[in-house]
Amino acid sequence: SNVRLFGTTIDYRDRDESGDSLWIPNREEVQDFAVHIENLIDIDSLHVHIDYREELFSKEEIERFFNVMIVILQ
């Protein structure tokens, strides 16, 4: 079997939409796979950002992961 193990980070934070901090991908992620979740409390909106090392994951793999997570959350 093809079992792969990677460094993963999931972080969560509440913030106002008008807040001064915003997550911006910089293509320098330390972990192999990172999920950043922002709860915009003033507009009741949840934003999920995924950053990953492109040499380890294909875009299709990330899309499959994200789609599975959406199903689980629903």
mmCIF file of the N, C-alpha and C atoms, coordinates in Angstrom:
data_MODEL
# 
_entry.id   MODEL 
# 
loop_
_atom_site.group_PDB 
_atom_site.id 
_atom_site.type_symbol 
_atom_site.label_atom_id 
_atom_site.label_alt_id 
_atom_site.label_comp_id 
_atom_site.label_asym_id 
_atom_site.label_entity_id 
_atom_site.label_seq_id 
_atom_site.pdbx_PDB_ins_code 
_atom_site.Cartn_x 
_atom_site.Cartn_y 
_atom_site.Cartn_z 
_atom_site.occupancy 
_atom_site.B_iso_or_equiv 
_atom_site.pdbx_formal_charge 
_atom_site.auth_seq_id 
_atom_site.auth_comp_id 
_atom_site.auth_asym_id 
_atom_site.auth_atom_id 
_atom_site.pdbx_PDB_model_num 
ATOM 1   N N  . SER A 1 1  ? 0.841   -1.192 0.000  1.00 0.00 ? 1  SER A N  1 
ATOM 2   C CA . SER A 1 1  ? 0.000   0.000  0.000  1.00 0.00 ? 1  SER A CA 1 
ATOM 3   C C  . SER A 1 1  ? 0.875   1.240  0.000  1.00 0.00 ? 1  SER A C  1 
ATOM 4   N N  . ASN A 1 2  ? 0.317   2.324  -0.480 1.00 0.00 ? 2  ASN A N  1 
ATOM 5   C CA . ASN A 1 2  ? 1.043   3.587  -0.584 1.00 0.00 ? 2  ASN A CA 1 
ATOM 6   C C  . ASN A 1 2  ? 0.608   4.515  0.550  1.00 0.00 ? 2  ASN A C  1 
ATOM 7   N N  . VAL A 1 3  ? 1.229   4.373  1.717  1.00 0.00 ? 3  VAL A N  1 
ATOM 8   C CA . VAL A 1 3  ? 0.889   5.187  2.882  1.00 0.00 ? 3  VAL A CA 1 
ATOM 9   C C  . VAL A 1 3  ? 1.870   6.350  2.958  1.00 0.00 ? 3  VAL A C  1 
ATOM 10  N N  . ARG A 1 4  ? 1.314   7.568  3.033  1.00 0.00 ? 4  ARG A N  1 
ATOM 11  C CA . ARG A 1 4  ? 2.163   8.751  3.132  1.00 0.00 ? 4  ARG A CA 1 
ATOM 12  C C  . ARG A 1 4  ? 1.817   9.498  4.418  1.00 0.00 ? 4  ARG A C  1 
ATOM 13  N N  . LEU A 1 5  ? 2.819   10.019 5.075  1.00 0.00 ? 5  LEU A N  1 
ATOM 14  C CA . LEU A 1 5  ? 2.636   10.773 6.311  1.00 0.00 ? 5  LEU A CA 1 
ATOM 15  C C  . LEU A 1 5  ? 3.271   12.145 6.126  1.00 0.00 ? 5  LEU A C  1 
ATOM 16  N N  . PHE A 1 6  ? 2.536   13.206 6.468  1.00 0.00 ? 6  PHE A N  1 
ATOM 17  C CA . PHE A 1 6  ? 3.010   14.562 6.243  1.00 0.00 ? 6  PHE A CA 1 
ATOM 18  C C  . PHE A 1 6  ? 2.788   15.418 7.483  1.00 0.00 ? 6  PHE A C  1 
ATOM 19  N N  . GLY A 1 7  ? 3.583   16.480 7.605  1.00 0.00 ? 7  GLY A N  1 
ATOM 20  C CA . GLY A 1 7  ? 3.379   17.470 8.652  1.00 0.00 ? 7  GLY A CA 1 
ATOM 21  C C  . GLY A 1 7  ? 2.170   18.324 8.303  1.00 0.00 ? 7  GLY A C  1 
ATOM 22  N N  . THR A 1 8  ? 1.240   18.424 9.244  1.00 0.00 ? 8  THR A N  1 
ATOM 23  C CA . THR A 1 8  ? -0.015  19.128 8.990  1.00 0.00 ? 8  THR A CA 1 
ATOM 24  C C  . THR A 1 8  ? -0.307  20.104 10.122 1.00 0.00 ? 8  THR A C  1 
ATOM 25  N N  . THR A 1 9  ? -0.851  21.255 9.757  1.00 0.00 ? 9  THR A N  1 
ATOM 26  C CA . THR A 1 9  ? -1.261  22.253 10.733 1.00 0.00 ? 9  THR A CA 1 
ATOM 27  C C  . THR A 1 9  ? -2.691  22.677 10.429 1.00 0.00 ? 9  THR A C  1 
ATOM 28  N N  . ILE A 1 10 ? -3.493  22.798 11.481 1.00 0.00 ? 10 ILE A N  1 
ATOM 29  C CA . ILE A 1 10 ? -4.824  23.380 11.351 1.00 0.00 ? 10 ILE A CA 1 
ATOM 30  C C  . ILE A 1 10 ? -4.914  24.485 12.390 1.00 0.00 ? 10 ILE A C  1 
ATOM 31  N N  . ASP A 1 11 ? -5.179  25.707 11.924 1.00 0.00 ? 11 ASP A N  1 
ATOM 32  C CA . ASP A 1 11 ? -5.349  26.790 12.890 1.00 0.00 ? 11 ASP A CA 1 
ATOM 33  C C  . ASP A 1 11 ? -6.693  27.468 12.669 1.00 0.00 ? 11 ASP A C  1 
ATOM 34  N N  . TYR A 1 12 ? -7.220  28.011 13.760 1.00 0.00 ? 12 TYR A N  1 
ATOM 35  C CA . TYR A 1 12 ? -8.540  28.630 13.761 1.00 0.00 ? 12 TYR A CA 1 
ATOM 36  C C  . TYR A 1 12 ? -8.449  29.946 14.506 1.00 0.00 ? 12 TYR A C  1 
ATOM 37  N N  . ARG A 1 13 ? -9.138  30.951 13.977 1.00 0.00 ? 13 ARG A N  1 
ATOM 38  C CA . ARG A 1 13 ? -9.193  32.213 14.714 1.00 0.00 ? 13 ARG A CA 1 
ATOM 39  C C  . ARG A 1 13 ? -10.470 32.962 14.386 1.00 0.00 ? 13 ARG A C  1 
ATOM 40  N N  . ASP A 1 14 ? -10.961 33.683 15.381 1.00 0.00 ? 14 ASP A N  1 
ATOM 41  C CA . ASP A 1 14 ? -12.082 34.598 15.197 1.00 0.00 ? 14 ASP A CA 1 
ATOM 42  C C  . ASP A 1 14 ? -11.507 35.957 14.846 1.00 0.00 ? 14 ASP A C  1 
ATOM 43  N N  . ARG A 1 15 ? -12.160 36.646 13.932 1.00 0.00 ? 15 ARG A N  1 
ATOM 44  C CA . ARG A 1 15 ? -11.757 38.015 13.635 1.00 0.00 ? 15 ARG A CA 1 
ATOM 45  C C  . ARG A 1 15 ? -12.924 38.751 13.009 1.00 0.00 ? 15 ARG A C  1 
ATOM 46  N N  . ASP A 1 16 ? -12.861 40.069 13.044 1.00 0.00 ? 16 ASP A N  1 
ATOM 47  C CA . ASP A 1 16 ? -13.847 40.907 12.366 1.00 0.00 ? 16 ASP A CA 1 
ATOM 48  C C  . ASP A 1 16 ? -13.448 41.030 10.904 1.00 0.00 ? 16 ASP A C  1 
ATOM 49  N N  . GLU A 1 17 ? -14.442 41.160 10.037 1.00 0.00 ? 17 GLU A N  1 
ATOM 50  C CA . GLU A 1 17 ? -14.143 41.332 8.615  1.00 0.00 ? 17 GLU A CA 1 
ATOM 51  C C  . GLU A 1 17 ? -13.273 42.565 8.397  1.00 0.00 ? 17 GLU A C  1 
ATOM 52  N N  . SER A 1 18 ? -13.493 43.585 9.205  1.00 0.00 ? 18 SER A N  1 
ATOM 53  C CA . SER A 1 18 ? -12.736 44.823 9.063  1.00 0.00 ? 18 SER A CA 1 
ATOM 54  C C  . SER A 1 18 ? -11.402 44.781 9.807  1.00 0.00 ? 18 SER A C  1 
ATOM 55  N N  . GLY A 1 19 ? -11.084 43.618 10.396 1.00 0.00 ? 19 GLY A N  1 
ATOM 56  C CA . GLY A 1 19 ? -9.845  43.497 11.165 1.00 0.00 ? 19 GLY A CA 1 
ATOM 57  C C  . GLY A 1 19 ? -8.614  43.772 10.323 1.00 0.00 ? 19 GLY A C  1 
ATOM 58  N N  . ASP A 1 20 ? -7.521  44.077 11.005 1.00 0.00 ? 20 ASP A N  1 
ATOM 59  C CA . ASP A 1 20 ? -6.319  44.480 10.282 1.00 0.00 ? 20 ASP A CA 1 
ATOM 60  C C  . ASP A 1 20 ? -5.451  43.303 9.855  1.00 0.00 ? 20 ASP A C  1 
ATOM 61  N N  . SER A 1 21 ? -5.772  42.104 10.284 1.00 0.00 ? 21 SER A N  1 
ATOM 62  C CA . SER A 1 21 ? -4.944  40.966 9.890  1.00 0.00 ? 21 SER A CA 1 
ATOM 63  C C  . SER A 1 21 ? -5.718  40.071 8.934  1.00 0.00 ? 21 SER A C  1 
ATOM 64  N N  . LEU A 1 22 ? -5.045  39.640 7.903  1.00 0.00 ? 22 LEU A N  1 
ATOM 65  C CA . LEU A 1 22 ? -5.650  38.805 6.877  1.00 0.00 ? 22 LEU A CA 1 
ATOM 66  C C  . LEU A 1 22 ? -4.631  37.761 6.467  1.00 0.00 ? 22 LEU A C  1 
ATOM 67  N N  . TRP A 1 23 ? -5.067  36.521 6.343  1.00 0.00 ? 23 TRP A N  1 
ATOM 68  C CA . TRP A 1 23 ? -4.155  35.460 5.931  1.00 0.00 ? 23 TRP A CA 1 
ATOM 69  C C  . TRP A 1 23 ? -3.906  35.579 4.440  1.00 0.00 ? 23 TRP A C  1 
ATOM 70  N N  . ILE A 1 24 ? -2.646  35.641 4.065  1.00 0.00 ? 24 ILE A N  1 
ATOM 71  C CA . ILE A 1 24 ? -2.252  35.724 2.662  1.00 0.00 ? 24 ILE A CA 1 
ATOM 72  C C  . ILE A 1 24 ? -1.232  34.626 2.404  1.00 0.00 ? 24 ILE A C  1 
ATOM 73  N N  . PRO A 1 25 ? -1.502  33.739 1.442  1.00 0.00 ? 25 PRO A N  1 
ATOM 74  C CA . PRO A 1 25 ? -0.526  32.672 1.163  1.00 0.00 ? 25 PRO A CA 1 
ATOM 75  C C  . PRO A 1 25 ? 0.771   33.259 0.619  1.00 0.00 ? 25 PRO A C  1 
ATOM 76  N N  . ASN A 1 26 ? 1.888   32.691 1.062  1.00 0.00 ? 26 ASN A N  1 
ATOM 77  C CA . ASN A 1 26 ? 3.173   33.213 0.596  1.00 0.00 ? 26 ASN A CA 1 
ATOM 78  C C  . ASN A 1 26 ? 4.044   32.148 -0.062 1.00 0.00 ? 26 ASN A C  1 
ATOM 79  N N  . ARG A 1 27 ? 3.488   30.945 -0.237 1.00 0.00 ? 27 ARG A N  1 
ATOM 80  C CA . ARG A 1 27 ? 4.202   29.826 -0.847 1.00 0.00 ? 27 ARG A CA 1 
ATOM 81  C C  . ARG A 1 27 ? 5.461   29.439 -0.065 1.00 0.00 ? 27 ARG A C  1 
ATOM 82  N N  . GLU A 1 28 ? 5.498   29.789 1.202  1.00 0.00 ? 28 GLU A N  1 
ATOM 83  C CA . GLU A 1 28 ? 6.631   29.450 2.067  1.00 0.00 ? 28 GLU A CA 1 
ATOM 84  C C  . GLU A 1 28 ? 6.148   28.710 3.309  1.00 0.00 ? 28 GLU A C  1 
ATOM 85  N N  . GLU A 1 29 ? 5.075   27.970 3.189  1.00 0.00 ? 29 GLU A N  1 
ATOM 86  C CA . GLU A 1 29 ? 4.502   27.242 4.321  1.00 0.00 ? 29 GLU A CA 1 
ATOM 87  C C  . GLU A 1 29 ? 5.521   26.265 4.893  1.00 0.00 ? 29 GLU A C  1 
ATOM 88  N N  . VAL A 1 30 ? 5.665   26.267 6.214  1.00 0.00 ? 30 VAL A N  1 
ATOM 89  C CA . VAL A 1 30 ? 6.615   25.382 6.890  1.00 0.00 ? 30 VAL A CA 1 
ATOM 90  C C  . VAL A 1 30 ? 6.122   23.941 6.853  1.00 0.00 ? 30 VAL A C  1 
ATOM 91  N N  . GLN A 1 31 ? 4.843   23.759 7.086  1.00 0.00 ? 31 GLN A N  1 
ATOM 92  C CA . GLN A 1 31 ? 4.266   22.415 7.086  1.00 0.00 ? 31 GLN A CA 1 
ATOM 93  C C  . GLN A 1 31 ? 4.005   21.949 5.652  1.00 0.00 ? 31 GLN A C  1 
ATOM 94  N N  . ASP A 1 32 ? 3.852   20.644 5.498  1.00 0.00 ? 32 ASP A N  1 
ATOM 95  C CA . ASP A 1 32 ? 3.537   20.089 4.186  1.00 0.00 ? 32 ASP A CA 1 
ATOM 96  C C  . ASP A 1 32 ? 2.122   20.454 3.747  1.00 0.00 ? 32 ASP A C  1 
ATOM 97  N N  . PHE A 1 33 ? 1.230   20.563 4.734  1.00 0.00 ? 33 PHE A N  1 
ATOM 98  C CA . PHE A 1 33 ? -0.180  20.816 4.457  1.00 0.00 ? 33 PHE A CA 1 
ATOM 99  C C  . PHE A 1 33 ? -0.736  21.651 5.600  1.00 0.00 ? 33 PHE A C  1 
ATOM 100 N N  . ALA A 1 34 ? -1.359  22.776 5.291  1.00 0.00 ? 34 ALA A N  1 
ATOM 101 C CA . ALA A 1 34 ? -1.876  23.657 6.338  1.00 0.00 ? 34 ALA A CA 1 
ATOM 102 C C  . ALA A 1 34 ? -3.290  24.107 5.997  1.00 0.00 ? 34 ALA A C  1 
ATOM 103 N N  . VAL A 1 35 ? -4.153  24.087 7.008  1.00 0.00 ? 35 VAL A N  1 
ATOM 104 C CA . VAL A 1 35 ? -5.523  24.571 6.869  1.00 0.00 ? 35 VAL A CA 1 
ATOM 105 C C  . VAL A 1 35 ? -5.678  25.743 7.832  1.00 0.00 ? 35 VAL A C  1 
ATOM 106 N N  . HIS A 1 36 ? -6.063  26.888 7.292  1.00 0.00 ? 36 HIS A N  1 
ATOM 107 C CA . HIS A 1 36 ? -6.274  28.093 8.092  1.00 0.00 ? 36 HIS A CA 1 
ATOM 108 C C  . HIS A 1 36 ? -7.767  28.414 8.051  1.00 0.00 ? 36 HIS A C  1 
ATOM 109 N N  . ILE A 1 37 ? -8.389  28.452 9.227  1.00 0.00 ? 37 ILE A N  1 
ATOM 110 C CA . ILE A 1 37 ? -9.830  28.705 9.312  1.00 0.00 ? 37 ILE A CA 1 
ATOM 111 C C  . ILE A 1 37 ? -10.036 30.042 10.010 1.00 0.00 ? 37 ILE A C  1 
ATOM 112 N N  . GLU A 1 38 ? -10.787 30.923 9.358  1.00 0.00 ? 38 GLU A N  1 
ATOM 113 C CA . GLU A 1 38 ? -11.100 32.228 9.929  1.00 0.00 ? 38 GLU A CA 1 
ATOM 114 C C  . GLU A 1 38 ? -12.612 32.349 10.084 1.00 0.00 ? 38 GLU A C  1 
ATOM 115 N N  . ASN A 1 39 ? -13.049 32.646 11.291 1.00 0.00 ? 39 ASN A N  1 
ATOM 116 C CA . ASN A 1 39 ? -14.457 32.897 11.564 1.00 0.00 ? 39 ASN A CA 1 
ATOM 117 C C  . ASN A 1 39 ? -14.655 34.407 11.600 1.00 0.00 ? 39 ASN A C  1 
ATOM 118 N N  . LEU A 1 40 ? -15.294 34.939 10.576 1.00 0.00 ? 40 LEU A N  1 
ATOM 119 C CA . LEU A 1 40 ? -15.552 36.382 10.528 1.00 0.00 ? 40 LEU A CA 1 
ATOM 120 C C  . LEU A 1 40 ? -16.828 36.642 11.321 1.00 0.00 ? 40 LEU A C  1 
ATOM 121 N N  . ILE A 1 41 ? -16.642 36.967 12.586 1.00 0.00 ? 41 ILE A N  1 
ATOM 122 C CA . ILE A 1 41 ? -17.758 36.991 13.532 1.00 0.00 ? 41 ILE A CA 1 
ATOM 123 C C  . ILE A 1 41 ? -18.774 38.092 13.255 1.00 0.00 ? 41 ILE A C  1 
ATOM 124 N N  . ASP A 1 42 ? -18.343 39.198 12.668 1.00 0.00 ? 42 ASP A N  1 
ATOM 125 C CA . ASP A 1 42 ? -19.284 40.295 12.455 1.00 0.00 ? 42 ASP A CA 1 
ATOM 126 C C  . ASP A 1 42 ? -20.206 40.066 11.259 1.00 0.00 ? 42 ASP A C  1 
ATOM 127 N N  . ILE A 1 43 ? -19.848 39.155 10.360 1.00 0.00 ? 43 ILE A N  1 
ATOM 128 C CA . ILE A 1 43 ? -20.722 38.885 9.214  1.00 0.00 ? 43 ILE A CA 1 
ATOM 129 C C  . ILE A 1 43 ? -21.139 37.412 9.148  1.00 0.00 ? 43 ILE A C  1 
ATOM 130 N N  . ASP A 1 44 ? -20.850 36.656 10.203 1.00 0.00 ? 44 ASP A N  1 
ATOM 131 C CA . ASP A 1 44 ? -21.248 35.248 10.300 1.00 0.00 ? 44 ASP A CA 1 
ATOM 132 C C  . ASP A 1 44 ? -20.805 34.457 9.070  1.00 0.00 ? 44 ASP A C  1 
ATOM 133 N N  . SER A 1 45 ? -19.493 34.493 8.818  1.00 0.00 ? 45 SER A N  1 
ATOM 134 C CA . SER A 1 45 ? -18.935 33.819 7.651  1.00 0.00 ? 45 SER A CA 1 
ATOM 135 C C  . SER A 1 45 ? -17.670 33.065 8.052  1.00 0.00 ? 45 SER A C  1 
ATOM 136 N N  . LEU A 1 46 ? -17.514 31.887 7.496  1.00 0.00 ? 46 LEU A N  1 
ATOM 137 C CA . LEU A 1 46 ? -16.345 31.064 7.777  1.00 0.00 ? 46 LEU A CA 1 
ATOM 138 C C  . LEU A 1 46 ? -15.509 30.966 6.503  1.00 0.00 ? 46 LEU A C  1 
ATOM 139 N N  . HIS A 1 47 ? -14.228 31.322 6.594  1.00 0.00 ? 47 HIS A N  1 
ATOM 140 C CA . HIS A 1 47 ? -13.318 31.231 5.449  1.00 0.00 ? 47 HIS A CA 1 
ATOM 141 C C  . HIS A 1 47 ? -12.271 30.170 5.745  1.00 0.00 ? 47 HIS A C  1 
ATOM 142 N N  . VAL A 1 48 ? -12.037 29.303 4.770  1.00 0.00 ? 48 VAL A N  1 
ATOM 143 C CA . VAL A 1 48 ? -11.044 28.245 4.915  1.00 0.00 ? 48 VAL A CA 1 
ATOM 144 C C  . VAL A 1 48 ? -10.001 28.423 3.822  1.00 0.00 ? 48 VAL A C  1 
ATOM 145 N N  . HIS A 1 49 ? -8.744  28.503 4.237  1.00 0.00 ? 49 HIS A N  1 
ATOM 146 C CA . HIS A 1 49 ? -7.625  28.642 3.304  1.00 0.00 ? 49 HIS A CA 1 
ATOM 147 C C  . HIS A 1 49 ? -6.752  27.398 3.432  1.00 0.00 ? 49 HIS A C  1 
ATOM 148 N N  . ILE A 1 50 ? -6.350  26.854 2.316  1.00 0.00 ? 50 ILE A N  1 
ATOM 149 C CA . ILE A 1 50 ? -5.489  25.676 2.333  1.00 0.00 ? 50 ILE A CA 1 
ATOM 150 C C  . ILE A 1 50 ? -4.181  26.026 1.638  1.00 0.00 ? 50 ILE A C  1 
ATOM 151 N N  . ASP A 1 51 ? -3.084  25.725 2.313  1.00 0.00 ? 51 ASP A N  1 
ATOM 152 C CA . ASP A 1 51 ? -1.758  25.943 1.751  1.00 0.00 ? 51 ASP A CA 1 
ATOM 153 C C  . ASP A 1 51 ? -1.035  24.605 1.777  1.00 0.00 ? 51 ASP A C  1 
ATOM 154 N N  . TYR A 1 52 ? -0.323  24.292 0.739  1.00 0.00 ? 52 TYR A N  1 
ATOM 155 C CA . TYR A 1 52 ? 0.330   22.983 0.659  1.00 0.00 ? 52 TYR A CA 1 
ATOM 156 C C  . TYR A 1 52 ? 1.571   23.067 -0.219 1.00 0.00 ? 52 TYR A C  1 
ATOM 157 N N  . ARG A 1 53 ? 2.439   22.109 -0.008 1.00 0.00 ? 53 ARG A N  1 
ATOM 158 C CA . ARG A 1 53 ? 3.652   22.028 -0.821 1.00 0.00 ? 53 ARG A CA 1 
ATOM 159 C C  . ARG A 1 53 ? 3.308   21.341 -2.138 1.00 0.00 ? 53 ARG A C  1 
ATOM 160 N N  . GLU A 1 54 ? 3.444   22.092 -3.206 1.00 0.00 ? 54 GLU A N  1 
ATOM 161 C CA . GLU A 1 54 ? 3.030   21.607 -4.524 1.00 0.00 ? 54 GLU A CA 1 
ATOM 162 C C  . GLU A 1 54 ? 3.853   20.414 -5.003 1.00 0.00 ? 54 GLU A C  1 
ATOM 163 N N  . GLU A 1 55 ? 5.037   20.239 -4.465 1.00 0.00 ? 55 GLU A N  1 
ATOM 164 C CA . GLU A 1 55 ? 5.841   19.080 -4.867 1.00 0.00 ? 55 GLU A CA 1 
ATOM 165 C C  . GLU A 1 55 ? 5.351   17.789 -4.200 1.00 0.00 ? 55 GLU A C  1 
ATOM 166 N N  . LEU A 1 56 ? 4.475   17.922 -3.202 1.00 0.00 ? 56 LEU A N  1 
ATOM 167 C CA . LEU A 1 56 ? 3.945   16.747 -2.499 1.00 0.00 ? 56 LEU A CA 1 
ATOM 168 C C  . LEU A 1 56 ? 2.508   16.405 -2.878 1.00 0.00 ? 56 LEU A C  1 
ATOM 169 N N  . PHE A 1 57 ? 1.718   17.412 -3.221 1.00 0.00 ? 57 PHE A N  1 
ATOM 170 C CA . PHE A 1 57 ? 0.296   17.214 -3.484 1.00 0.00 ? 57 PHE A CA 1 
ATOM 171 C C  . PHE A 1 57 ? -0.080  17.815 -4.831 1.00 0.00 ? 57 PHE A C  1 
ATOM 172 N N  . SER A 1 58 ? -0.963  17.126 -5.526 1.00 0.00 ? 58 SER A N  1 
ATOM 173 C CA . SER A 1 58 ? -1.511  17.690 -6.760 1.00 0.00 ? 58 SER A CA 1 
ATOM 174 C C  . SER A 1 58 ? -2.728  18.553 -6.410 1.00 0.00 ? 58 SER A C  1 
ATOM 175 N N  . LYS A 1 59 ? -3.092  19.412 -7.310 1.00 0.00 ? 59 LYS A N  1 
ATOM 176 C CA . LYS A 1 59 ? -4.283  20.238 -7.117 1.00 0.00 ? 59 LYS A CA 1 
ATOM 177 C C  . LYS A 1 59 ? -5.515  19.344 -6.947 1.00 0.00 ? 59 LYS A C  1 
ATOM 178 N N  . GLU A 1 60 ? -5.562  18.244 -7.693 1.00 0.00 ? 60 GLU A N  1 
ATOM 179 C CA . GLU A 1 60 ? -6.693  17.319 -7.611 1.00 0.00 ? 60 GLU A CA 1 
ATOM 180 C C  . GLU A 1 60 ? -6.791  16.678 -6.224 1.00 0.00 ? 60 GLU A C  1 
ATOM 181 N N  . GLU A 1 61 ? -5.650  16.319 -5.628 1.00 0.00 ? 61 GLU A N  1 
ATOM 182 C CA . GLU A 1 61 ? -5.665  15.747 -4.276 1.00 0.00 ? 61 GLU A CA 1 
ATOM 183 C C  . GLU A 1 61 ? -6.214  16.747 -3.267 1.00 0.00 ? 61 GLU A C  1 
ATOM 184 N N  . ILE A 1 62 ? -5.809  17.998 -3.386 1.00 0.00 ? 62 ILE A N  1 
ATOM 185 C CA . ILE A 1 62 ? -6.271  19.038 -2.462 1.00 0.00 ? 62 ILE A CA 1 
ATOM 186 C C  . ILE A 1 62 ? -7.768  19.274 -2.652 1.00 0.00 ? 62 ILE A C  1 
ATOM 187 N N  . GLU A 1 63 ? -8.224  19.307 -3.887 1.00 0.00 ? 63 GLU A N  1 
ATOM 188 C CA . GLU A 1 63 ? -9.655  19.488 -4.142 1.00 0.00 ? 63 GLU A CA 1 
ATOM 189 C C  . GLU A 1 63 ? -10.469 18.330 -3.567 1.00 0.00 ? 63 GLU A C  1 
ATOM 190 N N  . ARG A 1 64 ? -9.980  17.100 -3.713 1.00 0.00 ? 64 ARG A N  1 
ATOM 191 C CA . ARG A 1 64 ? -10.681 15.938 -3.134 1.00 0.00 ? 64 ARG A CA 1 
ATOM 192 C C  . ARG A 1 64 ? -10.746 16.060 -1.617 1.00 0.00 ? 64 ARG A C  1 
ATOM 193 N N  . PHE A 1 65 ? -9.622  16.431 -0.991 1.00 0.00 ? 65 PHE A N  1 
ATOM 194 C CA . PHE A 1 65 ? -9.597  16.604 0.461  1.00 0.00 ? 65 PHE A CA 1 
ATOM 195 C C  . PHE A 1 65 ? -10.627 17.653 0.884  1.00 0.00 ? 65 PHE A C  1 
ATOM 196 N N  . PHE A 1 66 ? -10.608 18.798 0.219  1.00 0.00 ? 66 PHE A N  1 
ATOM 197 C CA . PHE A 1 66 ? -11.500 19.887 0.577  1.00 0.00 ? 66 PHE A CA 1 
ATOM 198 C C  . PHE A 1 66 ? -12.958 19.462 0.415  1.00 0.00 ? 66 PHE A C  1 
ATOM 199 N N  . ASN A 1 67 ? -13.284 18.769 -0.661 1.00 0.00 ? 67 ASN A N  1 
ATOM 200 C CA . ASN A 1 67 ? -14.661 18.309 -0.880 1.00 0.00 ? 67 ASN A CA 1 
ATOM 201 C C  . ASN A 1 67 ? -15.109 17.324 0.195  1.00 0.00 ? 67 ASN A C  1 
ATOM 202 N N  . VAL A 1 68 ? -14.230 16.444 0.625  1.00 0.00 ? 68 VAL A N  1 
ATOM 203 C CA . VAL A 1 68 ? -14.556 15.513 1.710  1.00 0.00 ? 68 VAL A CA 1 
ATOM 204 C C  . VAL A 1 68 ? -14.800 16.286 3.010  1.00 0.00 ? 68 VAL A C  1 
ATOM 205 N N  . MET A 1 69 ? -13.976 17.279 3.291  1.00 0.00 ? 69 MET A N  1 
ATOM 206 C CA . MET A 1 69 ? -14.158 18.078 4.505  1.00 0.00 ? 69 MET A CA 1 
ATOM 207 C C  . MET A 1 69 ? -15.497 18.811 4.490  1.00 0.00 ? 69 MET A C  1 
ATOM 208 N N  . ILE A 1 70 ? -15.908 19.319 3.353  1.00 0.00 ? 70 ILE A N  1 
ATOM 209 C CA . ILE A 1 70 ? -17.204 20.001 3.245  1.00 0.00 ? 70 ILE A CA 1 
ATOM 210 C C  . ILE A 1 70 ? -18.338 19.031 3.562  1.00 0.00 ? 70 ILE A C  1 
ATOM 211 N N  . VAL A 1 71 ? -18.272 17.823 3.029  1.00 0.00 ? 71 VAL A N  1 
ATOM 212 C CA . VAL A 1 71 ? -19.303 16.813 3.299  1.00 0.00 ? 71 VAL A CA 1 
ATOM 213 C C  . VAL A 1 71 ? -19.345 16.491 4.789  1.00 0.00 ? 71 VAL A C  1 
ATOM 214 N N  . ILE A 1 72 ? -18.188 16.327 5.411  1.00 0.00 ? 72 ILE A N  1 
ATOM 215 C CA . ILE A 1 72 ? -18.137 16.024 6.846  1.00 0.00 ? 72 ILE A CA 1 
ATOM 216 C C  . ILE A 1 72 ? -18.743 17.164 7.659  1.00 0.00 ? 72 ILE A C  1 
ATOM 217 N N  . LEU A 1 73 ? -18.439 18.394 7.309  1.00 0.00 ? 73 LEU A N  1 
ATOM 218 C CA . LEU A 1 73 ? -18.950 19.544 8.054  1.00 0.00 ? 73 LEU A CA 1 
ATOM 219 C C  . LEU A 1 73 ? -20.460 19.710 7.903  1.00 0.00 ? 73 LEU A C  1 
ATOM 220 N N  . GLN A 1 74 ? -20.990 19.294 6.773  1.00 0.00 ? 74 GLN A N  1 
ATOM 221 C CA . GLN A 1 74 ? -22.437 19.426 6.556  1.00 0.00 ? 74 GLN A CA 1 
ATOM 222 C C  . GLN A 1 74 ? -23.171 18.393 7.372  1.00 0.00 ? 74 GLN A C  1 
# 
